[in-house]
């Protein structure tokens, strides 16, 4: 089964959402990007979604 993965990552002083081969949005805060990625996950047409969030030290964890 297909699984969708989204990441919330920091680029310099801004935040973006990434997916396979894509970089989406330009957000001022991590919280703004997280709000959007959660809405995207809710609309994934029944596909399982994994959200990966970047921590302050640069590592990622699943939400």
N, C-alpha and C positions, 0 to 999 in steps of 0.2 A: 504494500500500500504506500502511496505517496505521502510524505510528511513534509510540511512546510516549516522552514526555519527562518526566523527574523532575528536580527541583532540590533541593539541600540548601542551605538559607538560614538566616541568623541573624536572629532577632527578639529584640532587646535582648540578654539574656545567655543565651538558649536557642536551640536549633536545631530546625528542622522540615523536613519533606519537602513539596514542593509539586508539583502536577501541574495540568493545565488545570482551573481552577475549584475546586481542592481544596487544603487545607492539612492535612497528616497528621502526627500525633505531636507530642510535646514532649520534646525530648532535651536532656540536660545538656551533652553534648559533640558536636562535629562528627563525631567518630569513631563515636559511637553511632548517629547519624542515617545516616552512610555505610554502616554494617553493615546496617541495616534496608533502605536503598534498594537495595543490591546483592542482597539476598535477594528483594526485590520484582522486580527486573529478571530474576533467574533464573527466576521463576515467571510470566513474561509470556506464556505460552502460545505461544511461537514468534514473537512480534512483535518487531521491532527496537526496542531501547531506547537512548535517549541519556540519560546522567546528566550533569547540570550542577552543578558544585561552586562555592560562593562562596569567593573568596580573602579573605585578611586585609584587602585594600584595598577590598573590596566588589564587585569584578568577578567574572565567572564564566568558568570554562573547562570544556570537555567532558572527561570522564574516559574 
